Amino acid sequence: MKKKIIAFFKMNPGRDFKSKEIAKKINLNNDHEYSSLKSVLFDLYKENFLSKSKKKYRLNQMPPSNKINGTLQIVNGGYGFVVHKNPRMRDIFIATRNLGTAFNGDTVEVVLSAKQKGKNIEGQIVGIIKRKREEIIGTIKKSKSFYIVEPDDSGIHRDIYIDKENLNGAKEGDKVVVGSIEWDNPVLNPEGKISEVLGKKGSYNTEIESIVRELNLPYKFPAIVLEEAEQIEINIMLQDLKGRRDFRDKIVFTIDPEDAKDFDDALSIEELENGNYSVGIHIADVGHYVKTDSEIDKQALKRGNSIYLVGKVIPMLPEKLSNIICSLVPGEDRLTYSVIVELTPRCKVISYEIKKSIINSKHRFNYDEVQQVIEGEDNGFKKEILLLNKLAGTLRKKRLKEGGIEFFTAEVKFELDGNDNPVRVIKKDIKESNMLVEEFMLLANKLTAKHIGAPESGPVKPFIYRIHDLPDSEKINEFSKFVKSLGYPIDPHSVTSGTSQKSKLNQIQSIIQSAKGTDEESLINELAIRSMAKAVYSVNNIGHYGLGFKYYTHFTSPIRRYSDLIVHKLLSNYLHYEKQRNYALPELSSICDHISETERTATDAERLSVKQKQTEYLKNHLGEEFDAIISGLAHFGIFVKILDILAEGLIKLRDLEGDFFVYDEKKHAFIGRATKKQFRLGDRIRVKLVRVDIEKTELDFIIPE
């Protein structure tokens, strides 16, 4: 959408257009696309690409400049790209020689050259506007008469020199924090001082601490937050029940992973006299305890979400709230926020209510226990579970038929010994019990967003939506070329333009469905997800492309996501007239940007934690062979992913024996010049593990004879 609008204004400089005129001229077909258009126009206005007069937009004629500011992103090859806000041009390519004294993530000033690297203009960094970090985490090493710190972040492309007077007690092999970093001359290495010794590299607590410090995650709660949590009364008072729907005598239960510590959602179901069903989706009423602008609220906003590392959780809320007061534990009265839906047997929504409530969970199930009931066992709740599962199946079929995409993201879990070493890696299975819960959470989120975003009367109030934009056409083109090479038909043009949203989504869903059970299933899902836009939080609703919903928010996980907690607060103000302060639209917009960023940081931390544990596990399996799939290709080698534990590593080009192999980018393959043997993206191959680097979390493989 953004590219279409930019191209349109470049072709019509000096002319004013209303949004409806633009929609007509670029052939937009539905409300979703028109909502996206209005959101993008506003973004381009904020970026100074467009000027605005009343309801009309025109191209903002900015003077040309060969300097631009942006954020540096260094890739593994040692070169980088500067990401900027000028919609007229792509990211700027920065060769290694032109990085100057910039680190990964720094805000920099770039001088543009006349050269191009592929489709990207080349540039040279000439100034550091703002450092991303004041501290760098790494491992200290001795080199002859001096010491260096090798950074954990591969984007920090230079080792840091440490004078022996600035070691602060650190010894070779320690994981350390480096501060007071100075770097003025790109010919020399940066210099710094050891500000803290985290511990011996490789120990579990040291690695957790290094992830926390590297990504600047809030780890320990300030004393004032813990003190405030201690003052919260666990007992429910009579005045707390005023206006609440009482479900304590109903059959309500939770379904969560076996290792879950907090339970923030529960389900109930009743058969009505008219043959319909009343389904209750009950969510912990965290907002009742976490008051706006309290110290707990400020800290929860700062964190944005809980972070789930292997064997360790960095919670958004103090334990007294997350694991005790708000957790929907069985046999205890708990305050909740409920979406109560009347559904026909074919899952048509007849009516719904969003009500404050109180429940008493009758049982705590894990997914495996519910799956056993679905497969025939009886545990006293069989009727309710089977009814919910039947309705969930119908909801899912309906959602996919109406244009939703069901992505499958393969994940692993670890069994750890007493020293937190991984002794077993298990690939998670997605079963009907998982999908049962998921469908009702999606339903509650959708109904909540629609209730505010499309009210039956009155104006649309400020709200937080979970939005997902149309996919980028270039990425979809790349994805379509790959799946076509594997024999899956796709029309990339119809995915991004020209046809209804339903048919666009159904085409991708058809490919994902066809790949189920194949070796390339995980890879196709992963590449499809990469080709999509990122889902984010926004006050401007453009719908959720991947789910096929016009209205969507996050309401169902307020213990672990601030987005859900603030949605509860907004609903309390709008529907129940509680006296907490309202949020102005600019403040909500700023919160959306912040929690979208903390979500990305949490994802990075969780991936890094999993990668560390996979590498630790495989250090005891050197020389062993594994079934793998080719997950990526680069000029220097082949990336492979082990099928059962999902660890990824590299077969270096020099280790491909028996022929001289050339990378054919169009065919997504390495091809032998003499034998014509091919290694294609998505191929299943047998590999042998020959190198494990714990410090760099790197794995090297060869193809065994």
Phi, psi and omega in degrees: 000315182298318180294321178300314183292319178300314180298320181299312182290328177295329178279347182229056181292145176082002181247147179261142180219139168278160183299324181292326177295318180296316180303318181292319185286333179256014170061052174280144192248345186210174183297323180301312181294323180292322176297318178297319178304310183296321179295317181292320177303317179295319179297317180293329174293316179295328181279000178072014175284324178245150168255161186224135174226111187057243182257010184251144179244150173213160180296130179273112183279099181265145179294143180294149179211144177262012176240145180209149178254151178184188182253130181278131173237112181267134180259173187300333181288353179098344176268182183207179175225142174260119179269128186226182184251011179276108185288354181282345187217159178285174173302151186266127179283133178238112176293157182306319182294342184253012180286340181061227181251031182268142173260163175304129178092351180291148170273123192230164172252132185238137170263128182276144176251178178275352182282160173227144174248099187067237180266000185256137173292144179267150180214173178228131179284126182242354180198150176255115180277317180205130174285139177291324186223148175263345179233151177230137180261139178190186182249133183276136180225150179257134177231101184057249186259008181223172183241148173228158171247123176271113186295146174292320182285116181296342177286342173275096196275003178230139173292154183254124180285134179235118173293143184299338177286347183249023182284334179056037177085000182288146178242161180305133180095349179286147170273128189226165172252127179254127176237188180050046185279130177235134179206102182247341185237113183294345178288327181261162176283152172297153178243151179202180179234142177287117180264339182199141174258118183277332180140186181286132180301139178102337178287148188300310183298325179295317181293320177297314181298323182290323176297315181300314183285322181299318183263006177057047181274139173290122190255294181267143179285137174301151182302322183296328179289315180295322178295319179296321179295323181294335181281348183285131183278128181282331182287138179276126182270162181300321181291339178291340184272351184300124178079004182267146173278132185263114178250015188294336178266004180266160176279104180236137179212162179252152175226116185216170172300155183300325184265012180295142179254337179231148184233109184250004176220146179219162183231151172215157178211139176225142175271128182270162182298331181276006179091354176274180181235143172255112180254128177255125176250104191254123185241137180308130181273072183295325182299338177296328184260328182261096184281146180304132178072007172290167180296323178295318180296315179299318180290321178297319177297317180301316181286321177082326182189163170283155180236128186251092175274165180295116178077007184206135176245133169258099190282156176282328183242153175302152186303324181300325178279308189291323185258346186237286191297315185266343184289132185277065182287150182292146174080007181234139175293133179222140177282135184223167172241121190242142166253115182252118189242132169266119182242142170283167176303336177265012173068031168279132180281113179276316179198165175205159174228148172244107191228144166293145187208178173221136180231168169222102185298133182271341180196149174250112179259150164258170186299321182296321180296318179292323178298322178297323177294316179301326182271005171131345181284163178235133180226020180093345179238022187299316183301311183295317182296315181293322177297312179299319181294321178297314179294321179298320178298319179293317178300318182294313179300318180296317181296316180291323179295326182274004171119005179284156175249135179252092178284145174244117179252110181293136180223160176235157170234158188242141166263125182251147175275188183297341179257016179066023174273139181286125180250345180205141176240126185239129176281126182288140175257136174266116183245178181301326181297322176296316183289331176304307180296315185302317184297320181285330174292318176300318180298314180297317180296318181294313182295321179297314181295318180294324181301322180270320186284336179224067185293150178293333177209158178082172183285161173284125183270157177303136185205167177250125179247153170261112186245156180215113187279171176298149181289157178287131186297323180294319180293322178294323177299316179296317179298317182295323178298320181293310183293329175296323180294339177265000177097012178260123181282140176203143174251102185299327182296320183287344179284327185251347181197161166091326181242176181293156179302322182301313182289327177300309183293321182298329180294316178292317179300323180298320179293315180298319179294318180295330182278353183301133178084355179268165178298327185271005183306308183299319182293317179298316177300315182296316181289327176296317179296318179296330181282346180277161168291161176277135173288136181220174174263142182203152172275347179262108184280121173240008181087177181240104185301311186296324179274342183076025181257138174284331181227130180204143176215182173245115185236340198263001182224060185287347177286329188243354179226129179291331178305314182292322180296317181287330173298318175301317181296317179296317179298320179299320179289317186282322187259331186242003173054039176287159192262022172285155185292149176278163179253130175287156184302315179299323179294316178298320179298318178296320177297319179301314179299317183295311184286336172294322179290316180295329177296316179296319179296318179299318178298317178300315181296316182294319178296318180296319179298315179296317181298320178299314182291323176298318180294317177301316182298318186281348179296338178268008182234027176300138179087352181274158180255149183220151168279135184217170175234143178286114187255350180190156179227140175216166184298340183261356179162190185244126173273134179233149178239124179293131190292323187271332180242000172063018175283141183248140178212190189232137164259111182292146182304322182292344180266002174277109188259165174095353181186172172260114187262136181241137180280119175256104186295323182292324181269000182053050186205153163265130185236130178287132183296319184272311187274343186062014176297139184241142167243104186259150171304127180098349179290144173270131180220164175261132182230159178238131181280123184240346181207135175232120177249101182297318185297318183262002185047053180242143178234134176244138180234162167230167174267116184293154180289000000 
